[in-house]
Amino acid sequence: MSNKLKLALPKGSLQDATVELFRKAGFNIYVSSRSYKPTSDDDSLELYLIRAQEIGRYVHQGFIDCGITGKDWIYENRADVDVLTDLQYSKATSKPTRWVLVVPEDSPIRTAEDLEGKRIATEGVGITERWLAEKGVKADVEFSWGATEVKVPDLVDAIVDITETGSSIRANKLRIVDTLMTSYPQFIANKKAMQDDWKREKLTNIVMMLRGALEARGKVGLKMNLPKESLTTLVETLPSLRRPTVSPLSDDGWVAVETVIDESVARDMIPQLKALGAEGIIEYSLNKLVY
């Protein structure tokens, strides 16, 4: 029987971003609206679409070898797993998601201590209860099945909810009192699975490719032909990740130069390169950047 790695991908808001990240890492994943088991061009992967809230628990219990879920849900489920890497991506930005304590704009609640004896609604009951315990505050925390923002102030005194940008909170005339925790997606593995040589090597390789895809975000490659006399000036000014690769050309007065720069500076850098006498300047996108 061939080796198989059971991998859980987060269903929901992170699903599309995760599938795209794997694509850039070299793994094409195909998701059907009629199935919770995606397919892949890597036959050694057995894929599952599972809500991020549950992945940590299933990996901890060994039903799944590995998966991607938020640091927050690992904490919420008290899952004892190996964290292989943080993956700094999300559904909207590369910023972390935040679990925040939220109240109406005109609420008298200003600090955690003001929650004493109050009611709080949240999907992250464990996160909230443990935060309150650290603050020495006793409050009634109830599970919210969704639409949490509409429950204040009529049903509860405060909510604890997830945000990336805070725009929805402001749009609903709510105010952030405090941040309970920040969270990135994490690639996690079952501890027993990590003791299997084949699975450990497979996981190590997947992590390397995913990290490479993330490192390539916002970067582009540049290649050009450059008069040799301009090389010193270019090396001194070019904002490259590493010293550029320089190769001789058949014409002794010219060299070929290749490097990687931030895409945001390429529009200013290319005219500077042209002014140095560069020719045949090519800018190309990157899928992976592995150090």
N, C-alpha and C positions, 0 to 999 in steps of 0.2 A: 504494500500500500504506500502511495506517495505521501510525502510530508505535506501537512496542511497547517496553515496559521489562521486561527479564527480571529477576525478583526471587526470591531464594532465601530461604525461611523455614526455621528450624531444626526438624528432625524430632526428636522425643524429648521430654525433660523440659521444654523451653522452648516446645513447640509450642502447647499450649493457652493459655498466658499471652501468647504472641505474637499468636495469632489474636484474643484478647480485646482486646489493646492496639490492634490495627488496627480492630476494631469500634468502639471508643470514639473512634478517630481519624476514623471515618466510612467505613471500607472494610469491607464485609461479605465475608468469605472463607469458602468452603465446602470442607470437606475430606472426601474419601471414603476409607474404609478400603481401597478397592480400587485407589486411584490415588495416585501421587506427584506429580501435577500438580493442585493445588487450583484452584478457579475463584473469580471475584470479580465483584462488581457494577461493577467498573471494567474496561471492555473493553481499556484500554490496558496492563493489567498481565498479563504471562505469568508465572505462579507455579510454583515448584518447591519440593517438600519434600525437603531434603537434610540429612544429619547435620551438626551445627554444626562438627564436626571438619574437614569438607571444604569448607565454604562459602568460606573465605578463599582457598583454593587455586584454586577455580573462578572466583572474582571476579578474582583476580590474573591468571589465564590468559586472561580475557576470554570464557569460555564463558557466564558470567552477568554481567549489568550491575551488579548490586548485591545485597546480602543482609544479614541480621542474624546475627551470630555473636559468640562471646565474644572479648574482647581476648586471652585466653589462647591460643585456637586460631589467631588471626592471628599471634601471636608464635611459636607452635609451628611453623607452616608457613612462617615468614619471608615472609609475603605482603606484597607492595608494593602497597598499595591506599590510596585516600583514605578517611579516617575522617570521616564527615559529622557524627556526634554519638554521645555515650554515651547509652545507654538504661538508666536505673537501675531495672530490674525483673528478677525471676528467678522460678524455679518456686515458691518458698515465701515469700520476703520481698522487700523492696526493698534488702536488704543485698547487698554484692558477694559473689561466690563467692571462695573462697580455695584456692590450691594449698598444701598443708601437708605437711611432713615428719612422718611418724607412726611410732611404735615402740610395742612393748608397754609397759605401765605399769612393769614391772620391768627394762626394758632399761637397760644401762649407757650407752647413747648419749644425750648431753646437748647436744652442739653439732654443727655441721656438720663440724668437724675430726674428730670421733669416727667419721665415716663412711669414713675412709681405708681402702681395701681391702675394704669391705663390699659387699653386694649389695642393690640397691634395685629394687623393682618399681613400675611406673607406666604410665599411659596417655600421660602427657605426657613422653615420653623427651627431646625437644628442650628443653623447659622445664627439666627436671631436670639434663641435661648442661650446659647453659649456666649454671645456677645454681652447680653444683659447680665449674665452671671459674672463675667469679668468686671462689669461696672458696678456690681453689687446692687442691681436694681431688680425688683420683682414686678412683673407685668404679665398680663394675660395675652399669650401669643396664640393666634388661631391660623389654621391653614387656609390659604386662599386658592381657589381653583382657577383664578384668572380675573381679568378686569379689575385688578387690585386698586388702581388709581381712583376708581369711582366710589370706593367705600369710605373715604374720608370726606367730611367729618361725620356723616350721618350714621354710619355703622360702626366705625372704629375711630380711635383718636389719632392713630398714625399707621403708616404702612412701611414695610421694608421691601424694596423692589430693586430690579436690575436696571441699570442704565449705561449707555455708552457715552452719549453726548449731553444728556440732560434736557434735550429739547422737548420731549413729550411731557416731562415733569413741569417745565415752565409753561407749556401750552395749556396745561390743566390747572394753572394758578396754584401750584404747589411749591413747597420750599424744602430744600435738602438741609437737614439738621446735622447729620454726621455720616461718615462712610464706615461701614462695618468691615468690609474687605474688598480687595481688588482681585480680579481673576482673569487669567488667560486660559485658553485651551491647553491641555497637557496630553502628551502621548504616554499612556500608562500600560503596564504589563502585569500579568499575574506572576507572583513570585515563583511558583512551581514551573511555569512556562519558561522563565528565565534560566532555569537549571537545565533545560534541554538545549544541547549544543546547537542543533539545527535552528530551533526557534530563536535562540539568542542571536545567532549570526544573522538570520533573516531580519529580525527586529533592528539590529544595529545598522544594517544596510538601508532599511526603509527610513530610519531616523536621519541618516546621513543625507539621503536624497530629499527628504522633506525640509531639512535645515538648508540644504543648498537652494531649494526653490524659494524659501523665505529670504535668504541672503541676496538673491538676485532681484528682489522687488526694488523698483526705483533705480535700477542700475542699467547701463547700456554699455556695449562694447564699441570701441572706436579703433579703426585701423586706417592707415594712411601711408603715403610715401612722402619723405621729408628730406630736404637738403641736409647733408651731414653737418654743415656749418651751423644749422639752427638747432641741432640736437641738444646741446647744453642748455640753451634758453628754454626749450620745451621741458626738459627734465626738471628744471628748477621751478617751473610754474604750473605744470600739469597736476591737477588734484586727483591722482590715481590711487587706487587701493594698494597697489604694489608698484615698484618701479616698472615702467613699461617694458615690453618685450621689443628688443631692437634687433633687426636682422639686416645683413648687408644685401644690396642689390647688385645686379650685373654692372650698373653704372657706379663707379667708385665714389662719385659725388653725392650719392643718395642712399638712404636707408629706409627700410620698412618698419613702421612703429605700430604696436598694438597695445591697448590698455583698456581698463574698465573705469568708468566714472559715473557719478550720479547723473541720472537723466535730467534733473532740474538745471544742471549747469551746462549741459551739452549745447544749448542754443547760444550761450555766450562764448563757449570754448571753441566751437567750430570756426567762427569768424577769426578768432585769434590764431588758430592753427593755419588758416588760409593766409593770414598776414605774415606768418613765419615762412611761407612758401610751400606749405603742404599741398599735395595733389592727391586725387583719387580718395578723398576722405569718405569713409563708409561708417555709418552708425547702424548698429544692429541690436535687436532685443536679446535678452538673456532669459533662459528658463531656470538655470541652476548656476550657483556659484559656490563651489566647494573648496574650502581652504585646506 
